[in-house]
């Protein structure tokens, strides 16, 4: 089954649809719920939507100020945060299809960025596997101050050609 995923900045007309998306109870600790991002936006943090055949099925945020909280990042390495797919759409390859597009998408929308970092909870091995399969590299570092516990630090280089699809 081919998954037709596109990525786009969140626009006002998609906000209500995004608000209705939910992640499973056991995943809330890792990402929260989309309505929390909408109801309490962080200044300077950009929200992007994941669309499957034109329907909003997930989201992620890009934080250009990631380096203010995470010392392993720099001003030219924003952070990928709050990556999630609606619980009813999981298991269809949507997360992987999205992640496979991140290199090109982020290079286009954040042209000055050399890389993007993310932290993934040690207990969230399914997400880690998807990130690694789509070109992220485990830096070997851990962020020990995660709200849900220790996290692996992953990096996707944007200033190098995209790795071949795996």
Backbone as JSON Lines, residues from 0, in Angstrom:
{"i":0,"aa":"X","n":[0.84,-1.18,0.0],"ca":[0.0,0.0,0.0],"c":[0.89,1.24,0.0]}
{"i":1,"aa":"X","n":[0.66,2.12,-0.95],"ca":[1.41,3.36,-1.05],"c":[0.72,4.43,-0.21]}
{"i":2,"aa":"X","n":[1.51,5.1,0.59],"ca":[0.99,6.16,1.45],"c":[1.29,7.49,0.77]}
{"i":3,"aa":"X","n":[0.29,8.34,0.62],"ca":[0.45,9.64,-0.02],"c":[0.45,10.73,1.04]}
{"i":4,"aa":"X","n":[1.63,11.02,1.54],"ca":[1.79,11.98,2.63],"c":[2.41,13.26,2.09]}
{"i":5,"aa":"X","n":[1.86,14.39,2.52],"ca":[2.46,15.68,2.24],"c":[2.6,16.43,3.56]}
{"i":6,"aa":"X","n":[3.52,17.37,3.57],"ca":[3.8,18.18,4.76],"c":[3.52,19.63,4.41]}
{"i":7,"aa":"X","n":[3.04,20.38,5.39],"ca":[2.72,21.79,5.14],"c":[2.71,22.55,6.46]}
{"i":8,"aa":"X","n":[3.03,23.84,6.41],"ca":[2.86,24.66,7.61],"c":[1.38,24.67,8.01]}
{"i":9,"aa":"X","n":[1.13,24.74,9.31],"ca":[-0.25,24.82,9.79],"c":[-0.86,26.15,9.37]}
{"i":10,"aa":"X","n":[-2.05,26.09,8.79],"ca":[-2.79,27.29,8.42],"c":[-4.08,27.33,9.24]}
{"i":11,"aa":"X","n":[-4.68,28.51,9.3],"ca":[-5.89,28.68,10.12],"c":[-7.0,27.71,9.73]}
{"i":12,"aa":"X","n":[-7.12,27.41,8.44],"ca":[-8.21,26.54,8.0],"c":[-8.0,25.08,8.39]}
{"i":13,"aa":"X","n":[-6.8,24.71,8.82],"ca":[-6.53,23.33,9.25],"c":[-6.5,23.17,10.77]}
{"i":14,"aa":"X","n":[-6.59,24.28,11.48],"ca":[-6.44,24.24,12.94],"c":[-7.5,23.39,13.62]}
{"i":15,"aa":"X","n":[-8.76,23.53,13.25],"ca":[-9.82,22.75,13.9],"c":[-9.66,21.26,13.65]}
{"i":16,"aa":"X","n":[-9.27,20.9,12.44],"ca":[-9.05,19.49,12.13],"c":[-7.9,18.94,12.96]}
{"i":17,"aa":"X","n":[-6.82,19.71,13.08],"ca":[-5.69,19.27,13.89],"c":[-6.1,19.13,15.35]}
{"i":18,"aa":"X","n":[-6.91,20.02,15.83],"ca":[-7.36,19.99,17.22],"c":[-8.07,18.67,17.55]}
{"i":19,"aa":"X","n":[-8.74,18.07,16.58],"ca":[-9.49,16.84,16.81],"c":[-8.63,15.58,16.83]}
{"i":20,"aa":"X","n":[-7.4,15.68,16.41],"ca":[-6.52,14.5,16.39],"c":[-6.13,14.11,17.81]}
{"i":21,"aa":"X","n":[-6.01,12.82,18.04],"ca":[-5.62,12.3,19.36],"c":[-4.54,11.24,19.22]}
{"i":22,"aa":"X","n":[-3.65,11.24,20.19],"ca":[-2.69,10.14,20.3],"c":[-3.16,9.23,21.42]}
{"i":23,"aa":"X","n":[-2.7,7.99,21.37],"ca":[-3.1,7.0,22.38],"c":[-2.62,7.44,23.76]}
{"i":24,"aa":"X","n":[-3.33,7.0,24.78],"ca":[-3.01,7.4,26.16],"c":[-1.57,7.09,26.53]}
{"i":25,"aa":"X","n":[-1.03,5.97,26.05],"ca":[0.35,5.6,26.41],"c":[1.39,6.42,25.65]}
{"i":26,"aa":"X","n":[0.97,7.25,24.7],"ca":[1.9,8.09,23.94],"c":[1.86,9.56,24.37]}
{"i":27,"aa":"X","n":[0.89,9.92,25.17],"ca":[0.73,11.32,25.57],"c":[1.98,11.84,26.28]}
{"i":28,"aa":"X","n":[2.62,11.0,27.08],"ca":[3.82,11.43,27.8],"c":[4.93,11.85,26.85]}
{"i":29,"aa":"X","n":[4.95,11.27,25.65],"ca":[6.01,11.57,24.69],"c":[5.71,12.81,23.85]}
{"i":30,"aa":"X","n":[4.44,13.07,23.56],"ca":[4.12,14.13,22.61],"c":[3.06,15.12,23.08]}
{"i":31,"aa":"X","n":[2.24,14.74,24.02],"ca":[1.08,15.56,24.35],"c":[0.02,15.4,23.27]}
{"i":32,"aa":"X","n":[-1.03,16.19,23.36],"ca":[-2.1,16.17,22.38],"c":[-2.04,17.44,21.53]}
{"i":33,"aa":"X","n":[-2.45,17.38,20.28],"ca":[-2.39,18.56,19.42],"c":[-3.12,19.78,19.98]}
{"i":34,"aa":"X","n":[-4.26,19.59,20.62],"ca":[-4.99,20.75,21.14],"c":[-4.15,21.53,22.14]}
{"i":35,"aa":"X","n":[-3.23,20.87,22.84],"ca":[-2.37,21.58,23.79],"c":[-1.46,22.56,23.07]}
{"i":36,"aa":"X","n":[-0.96,22.17,21.92],"ca":[-0.1,23.04,21.12],"c":[-0.9,24.23,20.58]}
{"i":37,"aa":"X","n":[-2.12,23.95,20.16],"ca":[-2.98,25.01,19.6],"c":[-3.43,25.98,20.7]}
{"i":38,"aa":"X","n":[-3.82,25.45,21.84],"ca":[-4.34,26.29,22.93],"c":[-3.26,27.08,23.65]}
{"i":39,"aa":"X","n":[-2.03,26.59,23.63],"ca":[-0.93,27.24,24.35],"c":[0.31,27.27,23.46]}
{"i":40,"aa":"X","n":[0.26,28.04,22.36],"ca":[1.39,28.05,21.42],"c":[2.64,28.67,22.04]}
{"i":41,"aa":"X","n":[3.78,28.14,21.63],"ca":[5.06,28.71,22.06],"c":[5.51,29.73,21.02]}
{"i":42,"aa":"X","n":[5.79,30.95,21.43],"ca":[6.27,31.96,20.48],"c":[7.53,31.47,19.75]}
{"i":43,"aa":"X","n":[7.54,31.67,18.45],"ca":[8.71,31.32,17.65],"c":[8.81,29.87,17.24]}
{"i":44,"aa":"X","n":[7.91,29.03,17.7],"ca":[7.92,27.61,17.35],"c":[6.87,27.38,16.27]}
{"i":45,"aa":"X","n":[7.29,26.8,15.15],"ca":[6.42,26.63,13.99],"c":[5.73,25.27,14.01]}
{"i":46,"aa":"X","n":[4.44,25.26,13.74],"ca":[3.66,24.02,13.68],"c":[3.46,23.63,12.22]}
{"i":47,"aa":"X","n":[3.68,22.36,11.93],"ca":[3.5,21.81,10.58],"c":[2.56,20.62,10.68]}
{"i":48,"aa":"X","n":[1.79,20.41,9.62],"ca":[0.85,19.3,9.61],"c":[1.31,18.22,8.65]}
{"i":49,"aa":"X","n":[0.89,17.01,8.97],"ca":[1.11,15.85,8.13],"c":[-0.25,15.53,7.51]}
{"i":50,"aa":"X","n":[-0.29,15.51,6.18],"ca":[-1.54,15.22,5.48],"c":[-1.41,13.89,4.74]}
{"i":51,"aa":"X","n":[-2.44,13.08,4.83],"ca":[-2.52,11.83,4.08],"c":[-3.7,11.95,3.13]}
{"i":52,"aa":"X","n":[-3.41,11.98,1.84],"ca":[-4.44,12.19,0.82],"c":[-5.28,13.43,1.14]}
{"i":53,"aa":"X","n":[-4.6,14.49,1.57],"ca":[-5.24,15.77,1.82],"c":[-5.88,15.95,3.18]}
{"i":54,"aa":"X","n":[-5.92,14.9,3.99],"ca":[-6.53,14.98,5.32],"c":[-5.45,15.11,6.4]}
{"i":55,"aa":"X","n":[-5.66,15.98,7.36],"ca":[-4.7,16.14,8.46],"c":[-4.71,14.87,9.31]}
{"i":56,"aa":"X","n":[-3.53,14.26,9.44],"ca":[-3.4,13.03,10.23],"c":[-2.32,13.12,11.29]}
{"i":57,"aa":"X","n":[-1.62,14.25,11.35],"ca":[-0.57,14.38,12.34],"c":[0.06,15.76,12.29]}
{"i":58,"aa":"X","n":[1.1,15.9,13.08],"ca":[1.77,17.2,13.18],"c":[3.19,17.02,13.72]}
{"i":59,"aa":"X","n":[3.96,18.08,13.58],"ca":[5.24,18.22,14.25],"c":[5.53,19.71,14.38]}
{"i":60,"aa":"X","n":[6.45,20.03,15.26],"ca":[6.85,21.42,15.44],"c":[8.34,21.56,15.15]}
{"i":61,"aa":"X","n":[8.71,22.71,14.62],"ca":[10.12,23.05,14.43],"c":[10.42,24.25,15.32]}
{"i":62,"aa":"X","n":[11.44,24.07,16.15],"ca":[11.81,25.08,17.14],"c":[13.17,25.67,16.78]}
{"i":63,"aa":"X","n":[13.19,26.84,16.11],"ca":[14.46,27.48,15.76],"c":[15.29,27.88,16.98]}
{"i":64,"aa":"X","n":[14.67,28.01,18.13],"ca":[15.38,28.36,19.36],"c":[15.73,27.16,20.22]}
{"i":65,"aa":"X","n":[15.74,25.99,19.64],"ca":[16.01,24.74,20.35],"c":[17.31,24.81,21.16]}
{"i":66,"aa":"X","n":[18.29,25.51,20.6],"ca":[19.61,25.6,21.24],"c":[19.58,26.37,22.56]}
{"i":67,"aa":"X","n":[18.52,27.11,22.82],"ca":[18.43,27.82,24.09],"c":[18.16,26.87,25.26]}
{"i":68,"aa":"X","n":[17.55,25.73,24.97],"ca":[17.26,24.73,25.99],"c":[18.22,23.55,25.92]}
{"i":69,"aa":"X","n":[18.6,23.18,24.71],"ca":[19.4,21.97,24.49],"c":[20.81,22.36,24.06]}
{"i":70,"aa":"X","n":[21.8,22.21,24.94],"ca":[23.14,22.7,24.65],"c":[23.85,21.97,23.5]}
{"i":71,"aa":"X","n":[23.37,20.81,23.1],"ca":[24.0,20.09,21.99],"c":[23.62,20.71,20.64]}
{"i":72,"aa":"X","n":[22.6,21.55,20.6],"ca":[22.17,22.2,19.36],"c":[22.8,23.58,19.26]}
{"i":73,"aa":"X","n":[22.81,24.11,18.06],"ca":[23.34,25.45,17.82],"c":[22.29,26.31,17.15]}
{"i":74,"aa":"X","n":[22.58,27.59,16.93],"ca":[21.62,28.49,16.29],"c":[21.21,28.04,14.89]}
{"i":75,"aa":"X","n":[22.06,27.23,14.24],"ca":[21.77,26.76,12.89],"c":[21.24,25.32,12.87]}
{"i":76,"aa":"X","n":[20.81,24.83,14.05],"ca":[20.26,23.47,14.14],"c":[18.97,23.49,14.96]}
{"i":77,"aa":"X","n":[17.84,23.77,14.31],"ca":[16.57,23.78,15.03],"c":[16.2,22.39,15.55]}
{"i":78,"aa":"X","n":[15.18,22.35,16.36],"ca":[14.72,21.08,16.93],"c":[13.39,20.66,16.36]}
{"i":79,"aa":"X","n":[13.25,19.36,16.16],"ca":[11.98,18.75,15.77],"c":[11.3,18.29,17.05]}
{"i":80,"aa":"X","n":[10.1,18.76,17.28],"ca":[9.39,18.46,18.52],"c":[7.95,18.04,18.23]}
{"i":81,"aa":"X","n":[7.36,17.36,19.18],"ca":[5.93,17.02,19.17],"c":[5.52,16.33,17.87]}
{"i":82,"aa":"X","n":[6.32,15.38,17.42],"ca":[5.97,14.61,16.22],"c":[4.92,13.58,16.62]}
{"i":83,"aa":"X","n":[3.79,13.61,15.94],"ca":[2.73,12.65,16.28],"c":[1.83,12.37,15.08]}
{"i":84,"aa":"X","n":[1.24,11.18,15.12],"ca":[0.25,10.76,14.12],"c":[-0.99,10.32,14.89]}
{"i":85,"aa":"X","n":[-2.16,10.69,14.38],"ca":[-3.43,10.33,15.0],"c":[-3.47,8.83,15.3]}
{"i":86,"aa":"X","n":[-3.97,8.48,16.48],"ca":[-3.99,7.07,16.9],"c":[-4.75,6.18,15.92]}
{"i":87,"aa":"X","n":[-5.76,6.71,15.25],"ca":[-6.54,5.9,14.32],"c":[-5.83,5.7,12.99]}
{"i":88,"aa":"X","n":[-4.74,6.45,12.76],"ca":[-4.01,6.35,11.49],"c":[-2.64,5.68,11.66]}
{"i":89,"aa":"X","n":[-2.31,5.29,12.87],"ca":[-1.01,4.66,13.11],"c":[-0.98,3.26,12.52]}
{"i":90,"aa":"X","n":[0.23,2.8,12.23],"ca":[0.41,1.46,11.68],"c":[0.24,1.38,10.17]}
{"i":91,"aa":"X","n":[0.14,2.52,9.51],"ca":[-0.07,2.56,8.06],"c":[1.15,3.08,7.3]}
{"i":92,"aa":"X","n":[2.24,3.35,8.02],"ca":[3.44,3.87,7.37],"c":[3.47,5.37,7.22]}
{"i":93,"aa":"X","n":[2.53,6.07,7.84],"ca":[2.45,7.53,7.7],"c":[3.65,8.21,8.35]}
{"i":94,"aa":"X","n":[4.02,7.79,9.55],"ca":[5.16,8.42,10.23],"c":[6.44,8.24,9.42]}
{"i":95,"aa":"X","n":[6.66,7.05,8.91],"ca":[7.87,6.81,8.12],"c":[7.84,7.63,6.83]}
{"i":96,"aa":"X","n":[6.68,7.65,6.15],"ca":[6.57,8.43,4.92],"c":[6.84,9.91,5.18]}
{"i":97,"aa":"X","n":[6.36,10.42,6.3],"ca":[6.63,11.81,6.68],"c":[8.12,12.01,6.92]}
{"i":98,"aa":"X","n":[8.7,11.15,7.72],"ca":[10.12,11.3,8.07],"c":[11.03,11.21,6.84]}
{"i":99,"aa":"X","n":[10.62,10.41,5.86],"ca":[11.41,10.29,4.63],"c":[11.41,11.61,3.85]}
{"i":100,"aa":"X","n":[10.43,12.46,4.08],"ca":[10.34,13.74,3.39],"c":[10.97,14.89,4.17]}
{"i":101,"aa":"X","n":[11.32,14.66,5.42],"ca":[11.77,15.76,6.27],"c":[13.02,16.45,5.75]}
{"i":102,"aa":"X","n":[14.0,15.71,5.23],"ca":[15.23,16.32,4.74],"c":[14.91,17.41,3.71]}
{"i":103,"aa":"X","n":[14.17,17.04,2.68],"ca":[13.87,18.01,1.61],"c":[12.94,19.11,2.11]}
{"i":104,"aa":"X","n":[11.94,18.75,2.88],"ca":[10.98,19.73,3.38],"c":[11.65,20.77,4.28]}
{"i":105,"aa":"X","n":[12.45,20.3,5.22],"ca":[13.11,21.23,6.15],"c":[14.19,22.04,5.46]}
{"i":106,"aa":"X","n":[14.88,21.44,4.49],"ca":[15.88,22.2,3.72],"c":[15.22,23.36,2.99]}
{"i":107,"aa":"X","n":[14.01,23.13,2.48],"ca":[13.28,24.17,1.76],"c":[12.77,25.26,2.72]}
{"i":108,"aa":"X","n":[12.19,24.86,3.84],"ca":[11.56,25.82,4.75],"c":[12.52,26.45,5.76]}
{"i":109,"aa":"X","n":[13.65,25.82,5.98],"ca":[14.65,26.33,6.94],"c":[16.01,26.28,6.26]}
{"i":110,"aa":"X","n":[16.14,27.06,5.19],"ca":[17.31,27.0,4.32],"c":[18.64,27.25,4.99]}
{"i":111,"aa":"X","n":[18.66,27.99,6.09],"ca":[19.92,28.26,6.79],"c":[20.3,27.17,7.78]}
{"i":112,"aa":"X","n":[19.43,26.22,7.99],"ca":[19.7,25.16,8.97],"c":[20.66,24.13,8.39]}
{"i":113,"aa":"X","n":[21.66,23.78,9.19],"ca":[22.62,22.75,8.79],"c":[22.14,21.36,9.15]}
{"i":114,"aa":"X","n":[21.31,21.28,10.18],"ca":[20.8,20.0,10.65],"c":[19.57,20.28,11.5]}
{"i":115,"aa":"X","n":[18.87,19.22,11.85],"ca":[17.78,19.31,12.8],"c":[18.01,18.22,13.84]}
{"i":116,"aa":"X","n":[17.78,18.57,15.09],"ca":[17.9,17.61,16.19],"c":[16.52,17.22,16.69]}
{"i":117,"aa":"X","n":[16.46,16.07,17.3],"ca":[15.28,15.69,18.07],"c":[15.74,14.82,19.22]}
{"i":118,"aa":"X","n":[14.92,14.75,20.24],"ca":[15.16,13.81,21.32],"c":[14.0,12.84,21.33]}
{"i":119,"aa":"X","n":[14.31,11.56,21.54],"ca":[13.27,10.53,21.56],"c":[13.46,9.71,22.83]}
{"i":120,"aa":"X","n":[12.39,9.54,23.56],"ca":[12.43,8.85,24.83],"c":[12.97,7.44,24.67]}
{"i":121,"aa":"X","n":[13.78,7.01,25.63],"ca":[14.36,5.67,25.58],"c":[13.29,4.59,25.52]}
{"i":122,"aa":"X","n":[12.11,4.86,26.06],"ca":[11.02,3.89,26.05],"c":[10.26,3.87,24.72]}
{"i":123,"aa":"X","n":[10.52,4.83,23.86],"ca":[9.78,4.95,22.61],"c":[10.61,4.38,21.45]}
{"i":124,"aa":"X","n":[10.86,3.09,21.52],"ca":[11.72,2.44,20.52],"c":[11.08,2.4,19.13]}
{"i":125,"aa":"X","n":[9.77,2.35,19.05],"ca":[9.11,2.35,17.74],"c":[9.41,3.65,16.99]}
{"i":126,"aa":"X","n":[9.31,4.78,17.69],"ca":[9.61,6.07,17.06],"c":[11.08,6.15,16.69]}
{"i":127,"aa":"X","n":[11.96,5.71,17.57],"ca":[13.4,5.74,17.3],"c":[13.71,4.97,16.02]}
{"i":128,"aa":"X","n":[13.1,3.82,15.87],"ca":[13.33,2.98,14.69],"c":[12.91,3.72,13.41]}
{"i":129,"aa":"X","n":[11.77,4.39,13.45],"ca":[11.3,5.15,12.28],"c":[12.28,6.27,11.95]}
{"i":130,"aa":"X","n":[12.72,7.01,12.96],"ca":[13.65,8.11,12.73],"c":[14.95,7.61,12.11]}
{"i":131,"aa":"X","n":[15.51,6.54,12.65],"ca":[16.77,6.01,12.14],"c":[16.62,5.5,10.71]}
{"i":132,"aa":"X","n":[15.49,4.89,10.4],"ca":[15.26,4.36,9.05],"c":[15.08,5.47,8.02]}
{"i":133,"aa":"X","n":[14.82,6.69,8.48],"ca":[14.58,7.79,7.55],"c":[15.74,8.78,7.48]}
{"i":134,"aa":"X","n":[16.89,8.4,8.0],"ca":[18.08,9.24,7.83],"c":[18.61,9.92,9.07]}
{"i":135,"aa":"X","n":[17.87,9.91,10.17],"ca":[18.41,10.46,11.41],"c":[19.53,9.55,11.91]}
{"i":136,"aa":"X","n":[20.48,10.14,12.6],"ca":[21.61,9.41,13.16],"c":[21.6,9.6,14.67]}
{"i":137,"aa":"X","n":[21.81,8.53,15.39],"ca":[21.92,8.61,16.85],"c":[23.28,9.2,17.17]}
{"i":138,"aa":"X","n":[23.31,10.32,17.87],"ca":[24.58,10.98,18.19],"c":[25.36,10.26,19.28]}
{"i":139,"aa":"X","n":[24.71,9.33,19.97],"ca":[25.33,8.66,21.1],"c":[25.13,9.39,22.41]}
{"i":140,"aa":"X","n":[24.57,10.6,22.32],"ca":[24.31,11.38,23.53],"c":[22.91,11.09,24.05]}
{"i":141,"aa":"X","n":[22.71,11.39,25.32],"ca":[21.39,11.29,25.91],"c":[21.05,12.61,26.59]}
{"i":142,"aa":"X","n":[19.79,12.98,26.51],"ca":[19.26,14.13,27.22],"c":[18.54,13.57,28.43]}
{"i":143,"aa":"X","n":[19.05,13.86,29.61],"ca":[18.54,13.25,30.83],"c":[17.44,14.05,31.5]}
{"i":144,"aa":"X","n":[17.1,15.2,30.95],"ca":[16.12,16.07,31.58],"c":[14.75,16.04,30.9]}
{"i":145,"aa":"X","n":[14.48,15.01,30.13],"ca":[13.19,14.9,29.45],"c":[12.05,14.75,30.45]}
{"i":146,"aa":"X","n":[10.92,15.37,30.16],"ca":[9.76,15.31,31.06],"c":[9.29,13.88,31.3]}
{"i":147,"aa":"X","n":[9.47,13.01,30.31],"ca":[9.02,11.61,30.43],"c":[10.2,10.66,30.65]}
{"i":148,"aa":"X","n":[11.37,11.22,30.98],"ca":[12.54,10.38,31.24],"c":[13.65,10.62,30.24]}
{"i":149,"aa":"X","n":[14.74,9.84,30.35],"ca":[15.91,10.01,29.48],"c":[15.57,9.82,28.01]}
{"i":150,"aa":"X","n":[16.31,10.55,27.17],"ca":[16.05,10.53,25.74],"c":[17.34,10.39,24.95]}
{"i":151,"aa":"X","n":[17.25,9.67,23.82],"ca":[18.35,9.63,22.86],"c":[18.33,10.92,22.05]}
{"i":152,"aa":"X","n":[19.5,11.4,21.67],"ca":[19.61,12.59,20.83],"c":[19.9,12.12,19.4]}
{"i":153,"aa":"X","n":[19.03,12.51,18.47],"ca":[19.19,12.15,17.06],"c":[19.37,13.42,16.24]}
{"i":154,"aa":"X","n":[20.05,13.26,15.1],"ca":[20.36,14.4,14.24],"c":[20.13,14.01,12.78]}
{"i":155,"aa":"X","n":[19.54,14.93,12.03],"ca":[19.38,14.77,10.59],"c":[20.14,15.91,9.93]}
{"i":156,"aa":"X","n":[21.21,15.58,9.21],"ca":[21.99,16.61,8.53],"c":[21.23,17.12,7.31]}
{"i":157,"aa":"X","n":[21.1,18.42,7.23],"ca":[20.41,19.04,6.1],"c":[21.38,19.64,5.1]}
{"i":158,"aa":"X","n":[22.64,19.83,5.51],"ca":[23.63,20.43,4.62],"c":[24.37,19.39,3.79]}
{"i":159,"aa":"X","n":[23.9,18.15,3.84],"ca":[24.46,17.06,3.03],"c":[23.33,16.51,2.17]}
{"i":160,"aa":"X","n":[23.67,15.86,1.06],"ca":[22.6,15.27,0.25],"c":[21.79,14.26,1.07]}
{"i":161,"aa":"X","n":[20.53,14.15,0.72],"ca":[19.65,13.2,1.39],"c":[20.17,11.79,1.18]}
{"i":162,"aa":"X","n":[20.15,11.01,2.25],"ca":[20.55,9.61,2.15],"c":[19.52,8.87,1.3]}
{"i":163,"aa":"X","n":[19.95,7.81,0.61],"ca":[18.99,7.03,-0.19],"c":[17.89,6.45,0.7]}
{"i":164,"aa":"X","n":[16.7,6.3,0.12],"ca":[15.59,5.71,0.85],"c":[15.94,4.3,1.28]}
{"i":165,"aa":"X","n":[15.52,3.98,2.5],"ca":[15.81,2.64,3.02],"c":[14.56,1.82,3.05]}
